[in-house]
Amino acid sequence: MRVFKYKTFEKWAKKQSISNDDLKKAITEIKNGLIDANLGGHVYKKRIGIHGKGKLSSHRSIILMKIHDKAIFAHGFSKGEKDNITKNELNGFKVMAEAFLNLDDEQINILVDKQNIIEVFLNEQSQRDNKRNGK
């Protein structure tokens, strides 16, 4: 499974001190059925705990994902910023999910090479496969 984040999400995550390990944990939890909200259209809302505080006062992330295929962290916000995303935002994320999740590996690699998206490796196997394939 390949996991990515948009550059805008990366900037937000850095400000919130959210690490790639935190993102990996969130994806692993979803794969294990621990989903905060399935918003439909391959759009998921997942809480990411704050170091030392757990998930009670956590950050929220919007993930576009086909389980066991690929995922991208699209948006993040803290509970203090807003309670939830709007219906218009959800519709936009559904359109983004359809577009992103239907890209083939070659198209995704172009986006990574141009630094439009950033890959987050879930395991060493993904890294080895990409290195072996020249990616």
Residue pairs with C-beta under 8 A, 6 or more apart in sequence:
1 27
1 31
1 68
1 69
1 70
1 71
1 122
1 126
2 69
2 70
2 71
2 108
2 119
2 122
2 126
3 23
3 24
3 27
3 70
3 71
3 72
3 73
3 119
3 120
3 121
3 122
4 70
4 71
4 72
4 73
4 108
4 112
4 117
4 118
4 119
4 120
5 13
5 23
5 72
5 73
5 117
5 118
5 120
6 72
6 73
6 74
6 116
6 117
6 118
7 115
7 116
7 117
7 118
8 75
9 61
9 73
9 74
9 75
9 76
10 118
12 76
13 19
13 23
13 73
13 76
16 50
16 59
16 76
16 78
17 51
18 48
18 59
18 76
20 120
20 121
22 48
22 49
23 48
23 61
23 73
23 120
24 120
24 122
25 48
26 46
26 48
26 61
26 63
27 63
27 65
27 71
27 122
28 122
29 35
29 46
30 44
30 46
30 63
30 65
30 67
30 71
31 67
31 68
35 44
35 46
36 44
36 45
36 46
36 47
36 60
37 44
37 45
38 44
39 45
39 62
39 90
39 93
39 94
40 94
41 93
41 94
41 97
41 98
42 64
42 65
42 66
42 94
42 97
42 98
42 101
43 62
43 63
43 64
43 90
43 93
43 94
43 97
44 62
44 63
44 64
44 65
45 60
45 61
45 62
45 63
45 84
45 85
46 60
46 61
46 63
47 55
47 58
47 59
47 60
47 61
48 55
48 58
48 59
48 60
48 61
48 76
49 55
49 58
50 57
50 58
50 59
57 79
58 79
59 76
59 77
59 78
59 79
60 76
60 77
60 78
60 79
60 84
61 73
61 75
61 76
62 73
62 74
62 75
62 76
62 85
62 93
63 71
63 72
63 73
63 74
64 71
64 72
64 74
64 93
64 96
64 97
64 100
64 101
65 71
65 72
65 97
65 101
66 101
69 101
70 100
70 101
70 108
72 100
72 117
73 120
74 93
74 96
75 85
75 89
75 93
77 85
85 93
103 111
108 117
109 135
111 117
112 118
112 119
112 135
121 127
